[in-house]
Amino acid sequence: MSNELTPAAPADARFDAGYLATAELDARFYLDQVMAMVGVDGLVAALAQPFLLAQVDQHAAAVRESLVAAGKAIDSISLAGYARSVIAVHQRHGRPLPTPDSVDWKNADWTVLRLVAVCHLADAADAF
């Protein structure tokens, strides 16, 4: 067992199973919200449209590479943190969050594709 801390843990904290359990539940809940926002419809659309599936796969590879380069696991906590960052940048630019009915899957933007990729990775890692 490792005493490594998750990124959201205070710098002076020691291993705390209660903290990790709460962080894990929060991360899973957040990923569920992202899945409801764009993941379900995006993954269904990707399965029906090979060009979209290829785009989602490319974004998933980039997310995976980014997390691995940062020394993070492909798990619910890391994926939720990544999704939070993508959404924060999107909102900082004053753009509304996507909703299932607002996305044109033939012309999905970078943010939507990245979030669908996060959902794809979360599903593969059983992070929900």
C-alpha positions in Angstrom: 0.0 0.0 0.0 1.3 3.4 -0.9 1.1 6.6 1.1 0.8 8.7 -2.1 -1.8 11.5 -2.0 -4.3 12.3 -4.6 -3.9 15.7 -6.2 -6.8 17.3 -4.3 -5.4 16.3 -0.9 -3.8 18.9 1.3 0.0 18.9 1.1 0.4 18.2 4.8 -2.1 15.3 4.8 -1.2 11.7 5.4 -2.8 8.6 3.9 -6.5 8.7 4.9 -8.7 5.9 3.6 -11.8 8.0 4.4 -10.5 10.9 2.3 -9.8 8.6 -0.6 -13.2 7.0 -0.4 -14.9 10.4 -0.5 -12.7 11.6 -3.3 -13.5 8.4 -5.3 -17.2 8.9 -4.8 -17.0 12.5 -5.7 -15.1 11.7 -8.8 -17.5 9.0 -9.9 -20.4 11.3 -9.3 -18.7 14.0 -11.4 -18.0 11.5 -14.2 -21.7 10.4 -14.1 -22.7 14.1 -14.7 -20.3 14.4 -17.6 -21.6 11.1 -19.0 -25.2 12.5 -18.8 -24.1 15.8 -20.3 -22.4 14.5 -23.5 -21.0 11.0 -22.9 -24.0 8.8 -23.6 -25.1 10.5 -26.7 -21.5 11.0 -27.9 -20.6 7.4 -27.5 -23.8 6.3 -29.2 -23.2 8.7 -32.1 -19.5 7.5 -32.3 -20.6 3.9 -32.6 -22.9 4.9 -35.5 -20.4 7.2 -37.3 -16.9 5.8 -37.9 -15.4 9.3 -38.4 -16.6 10.4 -35.0 -15.4 7.2 -33.4 -11.9 7.9 -34.9 -12.0 11.4 -33.4 -13.0 10.2 -30.0 -10.3 7.5 -30.1 -7.7 10.2 -31.0 -8.9 12.4 -28.1 -8.9 9.4 -25.7 -5.3 8.6 -26.7 -4.3 12.3 -26.0 -6.1 12.2 -22.6 -4.4 8.9 -21.7 -0.9 10.2 -22.7 -1.5 13.4 -20.7 -2.4 11.5 -17.5 0.4 9.0 -17.9 3.0 11.8 -18.5 1.8 13.5 -15.3 2.3 10.2 -13.4 -1.4 9.6 -12.9 -3.5 6.5 -13.2 -6.4 6.2 -15.6 -8.9 6.1 -12.8 -12.0 8.0 -11.7 -10.1 10.6 -9.7 -7.7 11.5 -12.5 -10.3 11.4 -15.2 -12.7 13.6 -13.2 -9.9 16.1 -12.6 -9.1 16.2 -16.3 -12.8 16.7 -17.2 -13.1 19.5 -14.6 -10.1 21.2 -16.2 -11.6 20.9 -19.7 -14.9 22.3 -18.5 -13.3 25.1 -16.5 -11.4 26.3 -19.6 -14.6 26.1 -21.7 -16.5 28.2 -19.2 -13.6 30.7 -18.8 -14.0 31.4 -22.4 -17.7 32.3 -21.8 -19.1 29.4 -23.7 -22.2 27.5 -22.4 -21.7 23.9 -21.4 -22.9 21.4 -24.1 -26.2 19.6 -23.6 -27.2 16.4 -25.4 -29.6 18.3 -27.6 -27.2 21.2 -28.4 -24.4 19.1 -30.0 -24.1 18.6 -33.7 -22.2 15.3 -33.7 -21.0 15.8 -37.3 -19.3 19.0 -36.2 -18.6 18.4 -32.5 -16.1 20.9 -31.1 -12.8 20.1 -29.3 -14.4 20.3 -25.8 -17.2 18.0 -26.6 -14.9 15.4 -28.2 -12.5 15.6 -25.3 -15.3 15.1 -22.7 -16.7 12.1 -24.7 -13.1 10.7 -24.8 -12.9 11.1 -21.0 -16.2 9.2 -20.7 -14.9 6.5 -23.1 -11.8 6.0 -20.9 -13.9 6.1 -17.7 -16.2 3.4 -19.1 -13.2 1.3 -20.1 -11.6 1.7 -16.6 -14.9 1.0 -14.8 -14.6 4.4 -13.2 -18.4 5.0 -12.9 
